[in-house]
């Protein structure tokens, strides 16, 4: 019987959490519909029980929640541009699926759900760093959908007593992030292109800044959130990031040194729904979870580039 359920287990973040649990020797169940997840990401996770299914189907949610103690809910359609083109699909994957999962978790007696929330909930307010007491101001349909999930987490904690913790991620990157999709994270795209000697494209003037967070930091935040005292964290929202920001122009220069790319950079118009600057205040996660990022941006970029380099061989 699985102790942990990881939704989106064939995706970038879900796979990384599942791998850490399996490495600890925990009993893990994963679920994915492969809308964005990849079957090859399950290699090395043979010890994990895996279910192919869509969380938009309540019966699937009931099946995967049975006997589980803790859920890491990573499944979504994680893309602002995709949500702009298909807000209905984004809502189904991020809202309908989350409500189904919460209801099934309540029915099954699950102890806690740790939810992959998003820094996009803050919107483009000029205040930096972003802290959890700020009023949300989502721009894209994706941001609205992820924020709605937060509200459902809080509601289920208050109304049904289901322990929930929402972690707002800030631009997570690292191994297993798909660099080939048009909706891929910018660092995954940069790494792939620059390793191949291809020209990377920056949307905007390159002065857009982000709090890029290496995947190991995100995984550690999730594992801490699963075990923190309920009285401290249930129903709460907190940032999981590094508390340091860097512009896209600066990132490209760092990656030049790691990849050896010496060519030019292309610039294109800014994309609809994107925000200009993002930086997390991680004080609350430090206080409630004992969270502190263990991997710096540059070290994370080195590890990521090396993984993409090996995966091309």
C-alpha positions as CSV (number, residue, x, y, z in Angstrom):
1,X,0.0,0.0,0.0
2,X,1.4,3.4,-1.0
3,X,2.1,5.9,1.7
4,X,2.7,8.8,-0.8
5,X,0.8,9.8,-4.0
6,X,2.6,12.0,-6.5
7,X,0.3,13.5,-9.2
8,X,2.0,14.5,-12.4
9,X,4.7,11.8,-11.6
10,X,5.9,11.7,-15.2
11,X,6.5,15.4,-15.3
12,X,9.5,17.4,-14.3
13,X,8.7,18.3,-10.7
14,X,6.5,15.3,-9.9
15,X,9.2,12.9,-11.2
16,X,11.8,14.6,-9.1
17,X,9.7,14.3,-5.9
18,X,8.9,10.7,-6.6
19,X,12.5,9.9,-7.2
20,X,13.5,11.3,-3.8
21,X,10.7,9.3,-2.0
22,X,11.7,6.1,-3.8
23,X,15.4,6.7,-2.9
24,X,14.3,7.0,0.8
25,X,12.6,3.6,0.4
26,X,9.1,4.9,0.8
27,X,6.1,3.3,-0.8
28,X,5.0,5.6,-3.6
29,X,2.2,5.7,-6.1
30,X,2.3,8.0,-9.2
31,X,-0.4,9.1,-11.6
32,X,-0.1,10.9,-14.9
33,X,-2.1,11.3,-18.1
34,X,1.0,12.1,-20.2
35,X,-0.5,15.4,-21.4
36,X,2.9,16.9,-20.7
37,X,4.6,14.2,-18.8
38,X,6.9,11.7,-20.6
39,X,7.1,7.9,-20.2
40,X,10.8,8.0,-20.3
41,X,10.8,10.0,-17.1
42,X,9.6,6.9,-15.3
43,X,12.8,5.1,-16.0
44,X,14.5,4.5,-12.7
45,X,11.2,4.6,-10.8
46,X,10.3,1.0,-11.3
47,X,9.8,0.7,-7.5
48,X,6.9,3.2,-7.8
49,X,3.4,1.9,-8.4
50,X,2.2,3.8,-11.5
51,X,-1.3,4.6,-12.7
52,X,-2.0,6.1,-16.1
53,X,-5.1,8.3,-15.7
54,X,-6.6,11.8,-15.7
55,X,-7.5,13.6,-12.5
56,X,-10.4,15.3,-14.3
57,X,-12.0,11.9,-13.8
58,X,-13.2,11.6,-10.2
59,X,-13.1,7.8,-10.4
60,X,-9.4,8.0,-11.2
61,X,-8.9,10.2,-8.2
62,X,-10.7,7.8,-5.9
63,X,-8.6,4.9,-7.2
64,X,-5.2,6.6,-6.7
65,X,-6.1,8.1,-3.3
66,X,-7.0,4.8,-1.7
67,X,-4.7,4.0,1.2
68,X,-2.5,7.1,0.8
69,X,-1.3,9.2,3.7
70,X,0.2,12.2,1.9
71,X,-0.3,13.6,-1.6
72,X,2.1,15.8,-3.5
73,X,-0.1,17.4,-6.1
74,X,2.1,18.5,-9.0
75,X,-0.2,17.7,-11.9
76,X,-1.2,20.7,-14.0
77,X,-0.8,22.3,-17.5
78,X,2.2,24.5,-16.4
79,X,2.3,27.2,-19.0
80,X,1.2,30.8,-19.1
81,X,1.2,30.9,-23.0
82,X,-0.7,27.7,-23.2
83,X,-3.3,29.0,-20.8
84,X,-3.7,32.2,-22.9
85,X,-4.4,30.1,-26.0
86,X,-6.6,27.5,-24.1
87,X,-8.1,28.8,-20.9
88,X,-10.7,26.1,-20.7
89,X,-8.1,23.3,-20.9
90,X,-6.1,25.1,-18.3
91,X,-9.1,25.3,-16.0
92,X,-9.9,21.6,-16.4
93,X,-6.4,20.5,-15.7
94,X,-5.7,22.9,-12.8
95,X,-9.0,23.5,-11.2
96,X,-11.4,20.7,-11.9
97,X,-8.7,18.1,-11.4
98,X,-7.7,19.7,-8.1
99,X,-11.2,19.7,-6.7
100,X,-11.7,16.1,-7.7
101,X,-8.4,15.1,-6.0
102,X,-9.3,17.0,-2.8
103,X,-12.7,15.4,-2.6
104,X,-11.3,11.9,-3.2
105,X,-8.6,12.6,-0.6
106,X,-11.2,13.6,1.9
107,X,-13.2,10.4,1.2
108,X,-10.1,8.2,1.5
109,X,-8.9,9.7,4.8
110,X,-5.7,11.2,3.4
111,X,-3.8,13.1,6.1
112,X,-2.2,15.9,4.0
113,X,-2.1,17.4,0.5
114,X,1.0,19.4,-0.5
115,X,0.0,21.6,-3.5
116,X,2.2,23.0,-6.2
117,X,1.0,26.6,-6.2
118,X,2.5,29.3,-8.4
119,X,4.2,32.7,-7.9
120,X,2.2,33.8,-10.9
121,X,-0.6,34.5,-8.3
122,X,1.2,37.7,-7.4
123,X,0.9,39.2,-10.9
124,X,3.0,42.1,-12.0
125,X,2.8,44.3,-8.9
126,X,6.0,46.3,-8.5
127,X,6.6,45.4,-4.9
128,X,9.7,43.1,-4.4
129,X,10.2,40.7,-2.9
130,X,6.8,39.0,-3.1
131,X,5.5,37.9,0.3
132,X,2.5,35.9,1.2
133,X,0.5,38.8,2.8
134,X,0.3,40.6,-0.6
135,X,-3.1,40.6,-2.3
136,X,-3.0,38.2,-5.2
137,X,-3.2,39.9,-8.7
138,X,-3.1,37.1,-11.3
139,X,-2.8,38.0,-14.9
140,X,-2.9,34.9,-17.0
141,X,-5.6,32.2,-17.0
142,X,-2.9,29.8,-15.7
143,X,-2.3,32.1,-12.7
144,X,-6.0,32.4,-12.0
145,X,-6.4,28.6,-12.1
146,X,-3.4,28.0,-9.8
147,X,-4.7,30.6,-7.3
148,X,-8.1,29.0,-7.4
149,X,-6.4,25.7,-6.4
150,X,-4.9,27.5,-3.4
151,X,-8.3,28.7,-2.3
152,X,-9.7,25.1,-2.6
153,X,-6.8,23.9,-0.5
154,X,-7.6,26.4,2.2
155,X,-11.3,25.6,2.0
156,X,-10.8,21.9,2.5
157,X,-8.5,22.5,5.5
158,X,-11.1,24.7,7.1
159,X,-14.3,22.9,6.2
160,X,-13.3,19.3,6.1
161,X,-10.2,19.2,8.3
162,X,-8.0,17.9,5.5
163,X,-4.4,19.1,6.1
164,X,-3.2,21.2,3.1
165,X,-0.1,23.2,2.4
166,X,0.3,25.3,-0.7
167,X,3.9,26.0,-1.9
168,X,4.3,28.9,-4.4
169,X,7.0,27.9,-6.8
170,X,9.3,30.5,-8.5
171,X,10.6,29.4,-11.9
172,X,11.8,25.9,-11.1
173,X,14.5,24.5,-13.3
174,X,16.7,21.4,-13.5
175,X,17.2,17.9,-14.9
176,X,14.1,16.2,-16.5
177,X,12.6,19.6,-17.5
178,X,11.5,19.2,-21.2
179,X,13.5,21.6,-23.3
180,X,11.8,20.8,-26.6
181,X,8.3,22.1,-26.1
182,X,7.2,25.6,-27.1
183,X,5.9,25.9,-23.6
184,X,9.1,24.8,-21.9
185,X,10.8,26.8,-19.1
186,X,13.2,29.4,-20.4
187,X,16.3,27.9,-18.8
188,X,15.6,24.5,-20.3
189,X,15.3,26.1,-23.7
190,X,18.4,28.2,-23.2
191,X,20.4,25.1,-22.1
192,X,19.3,23.0,-25.1
193,X,19.9,25.7,-27.7
194,X,23.3,26.9,-26.3
195,X,24.6,23.4,-25.9
196,X,23.7,22.7,-29.6
197,X,25.3,26.0,-30.7
198,X,21.9,27.5,-31.6
199,X,20.9,31.0,-31.0
200,X,18.7,31.5,-27.9
201,X,15.7,33.9,-28.0
202,X,14.9,36.3,-25.2
203,X,11.3,37.7,-25.1
204,X,11.5,41.4,-24.2
205,X,14.7,43.4,-23.6
206,X,16.3,40.8,-21.4
207,X,16.0,42.9,-18.3
208,X,13.1,40.7,-17.1
209,X,14.2,39.1,-13.8
210,X,13.3,35.9,-12.1
211,X,13.9,34.0,-8.9
212,X,15.1,30.8,-10.6
213,X,15.0,27.9,-8.2
214,X,16.9,24.6,-8.7
215,X,14.7,21.5,-8.5
216,X,16.5,20.1,-5.5
217,X,15.4,23.1,-3.4
218,X,11.8,22.6,-4.5
219,X,11.9,18.9,-3.7
220,X,13.3,19.7,-0.2
221,X,10.6,22.2,0.4
222,X,7.9,19.6,-0.5
223,X,9.4,17.0,1.8
224,X,9.5,19.5,4.7
225,X,5.9,20.6,4.0
226,X,4.7,17.0,4.2
227,X,6.1,16.6,7.8
228,X,5.7,20.0,9.4
229,X,3.3,20.2,12.3
230,X,-0.3,20.6,11.2
231,X,-1.0,23.4,13.7
232,X,1.7,25.5,12.0
233,X,1.1,24.9,8.3
234,X,-2.3,23.5,7.5
235,X,-4.2,25.8,5.3
236,X,-1.2,28.0,4.8
237,X,0.5,29.3,1.6
238,X,4.2,29.9,1.5
239,X,6.9,30.7,-1.1
240,X,9.6,28.2,-2.0
241,X,12.4,29.7,-3.9
242,X,15.9,31.1,-3.4
243,X,15.3,34.8,-2.5
244,X,17.7,35.9,-5.2
245,X,16.8,37.3,-8.7
246,X,18.7,37.5,-11.9
247,X,17.9,39.0,-15.3
248,X,17.6,36.9,-18.4
249,X,20.6,38.8,-19.9
250,X,22.7,37.9,-16.9
251,X,21.6,34.2,-17.1
252,X,22.7,34.0,-20.7
253,X,26.1,35.2,-19.7
254,X,26.4,32.6,-16.9
255,X,25.3,29.9,-19.4
256,X,27.9,31.1,-21.9
257,X,30.6,30.2,-19.4
258,X,29.1,26.8,-18.7
259,X,28.1,25.7,-22.2
260,X,30.8,27.5,-24.2
261,X,28.3,29.2,-26.4
262,X,29.8,32.3,-28.1
263,X,27.1,33.3,-30.6
264,X,24.6,36.1,-30.5
265,X,21.2,36.3,-28.7
266,X,18.0,37.0,-30.5
267,X,15.3,39.3,-29.0
268,X,11.6,39.1,-29.6
269,X,8.5,40.9,-28.4
270,X,7.3,40.2,-24.8
271,X,4.7,37.4,-24.5
272,X,1.2,38.1,-23.3
273,X,0.6,37.2,-19.7
274,X,4.3,37.3,-18.7
275,X,5.3,39.4,-15.7
276,X,8.4,41.6,-15.6
277,X,10.0,40.9,-12.3
278,X,9.7,38.1,-9.7
279,X,11.5,37.7,-6.4
280,X,10.4,35.6,-3.4
281,X,10.5,36.4,0.3
282,X,11.2,33.0,1.7
283,X,11.1,34.0,5.4
284,X,7.8,32.2,6.1
285,X,8.9,28.9,4.7
286,X,12.0,29.2,6.8
287,X,10.0,29.8,9.9
288,X,7.3,27.2,9.4
289,X,9.2,24.5,7.5
290,X,12.8,25.1,8.3
291,X,13.3,25.6,4.6
292,X,16.5,27.1,3.2
293,X,17.7,26.7,-0.4
294,X,20.7,24.3,-0.5
295,X,21.7,24.8,-4.1
296,X,22.7,28.1,-5.6
297,X,21.6,29.3,-9.1
298,X,25.1,28.8,-10.6
299,X,25.6,25.4,-9.2
300,X,22.1,24.4,-10.3
301,X,22.8,25.6,-13.8
302,X,26.0,23.6,-13.9
303,X,24.2,20.4,-12.8
304,X,21.4,21.1,-15.3
305,X,23.7,21.7,-18.2
306,X,25.6,18.6,-17.4
307,X,22.4,16.6,-17.3
308,X,21.3,17.9,-20.7
309,X,24.8,17.3,-22.1
310,X,24.6,13.6,-21.0
311,X,21.1,13.2,-22.3
312,X,22.2,14.3,-25.8
313,X,24.9,11.6,-26.0
